[in-house]
Amino acid sequence: MASGFGLTGGPSRCFPFWQEVLACYVVNTNSDDDSGKHKCKPVLEDYYECLHHKKEATKIAALQAAYRRKEAQTPRDQAPSAGEIRSLGLLDRKAEQVDISGGSTLPRFSDNMPKGDSSIAEKVGLK
């Protein structure tokens, strides 16, 4: 069993479940007769689930598997072909349609100048 202390110094996240387990054992067993332990099995399972999260992990794995199966069954609408993905749609087009020249896309210093203020541009030598 863990130390019982949480990360912030207080009780751990599973401490309330452990208290329920102990309370169940105190109520249902005594030093002479341990036959009442079977009544504590559901409470003990809750404590183990809090510690190890096995049921939660199993449920998440089943949900993910079902989601992946469903996703594989339904084809995507207008999904690109492998050729379109490889060429990004640029190789099958003509040069006029592609227009990948850098001169029109890269900003220039004069693009950032305020309109009508040409004194800075003259100092830099752009005018």
N, C-alpha and C positions, 0 to 999 in steps of 0.2 A: 504494500500500500504506500502511497505517496505520503509526504510529510504532513499533509493536511493544510498547508499554508499556500495561499494563492500568490500570484506574481506581485500584487500590491501589498502583501503582508497580511491581508485578511484571510478568511477561510477560503478554501479552494472551491471551484465551481461545483464539484461533486460532493461536497461535505453534507449538504442537506439530504442527499440520497443515502449517504453512509449512516446518518442519524436515523433514517427510517429503517434501514436494515438492522441496526442495533436495537431499536425499539421493538421491532418485530421479534427478534430473538429473545429479548427480555420477556415479552408478553407470552410467547408460545413455547418456550423451553424452560427447563429448570435443571438443577444439577443431577437429578435422578433420571429424568426422561427427556430425550432429545427427539421424540417423535414429531414434535410440532415444527421442525425445520422446514418441512415441505410446504407449509403455509407461507413461508418467507421467500419462496422461489421467485414470484413476480417482482417483488421489491428488489431482490438481489440482481435480477436481470436488468432492471432500470439502472441500478448502480453501475453494473458492468458496461451498459450502453453509454452512460455518461463518461466513463473512463476511456473507452476504446472506439466508440462510434461505429461499430461493425454493422449494425442494422442500417444506419444512415448511409454508410458507404455502399452497401449492397443496393439500397433503394436508388441512390444517385446513379450507380453503374447501370441499373436496369432502365432508368429513365433516359440516360444518354444513349444506350443501345437502341431503345425504341425510337428515339428522335433520329438517330443516324439511319435506321432502317426506313423510316418514313421519308426522310430527305432523299434517300437513294431511289425510292420508288417514284417520286414525283419529279419529272424532268423540269428543268428551269425554263422559263419562257424567254425566248430570244437569247439563248446562251451563245456566246461567241464560239466559233470553231477553233480548233487547235492552230490552224494557219493564221487566223485573225489575231490570236493571242501572241503568236511568235512575231508577226510582223507589225503589230500594233496598228494595223490598217494603213501603214505608210508605204509598203513596198508595192502594193497593187495599184496605187494611184499615180497619176502623172505629176510631173514636177510643178506645174502651175497650181494644182490642187493642194499640194503638200505645203509649199511656201515655208521652208524652215530657215530662211536667211536670218542671220543674227542682227542685222542692222535695224530692222523694224521693231524688234522685240526688246533690245537692250536700251535702257534709258541713257540719255546724255545729260551733261551738266546744264545745258541750256533749257532742257525740259523742266527743270526744277526752279527756274528763275521766275520771279513774279512778273506779271505783264506790265510793260511800261517802264520797268526799272532796268535800264541798260548800263548803268554806271559800273556795276560789279562785272558784267560780262566784258566791258571794255578793259577793265583792269586785268582781267585774266587773259585777255587776248582772243576772245571768241568773236568779237565784232570788228 
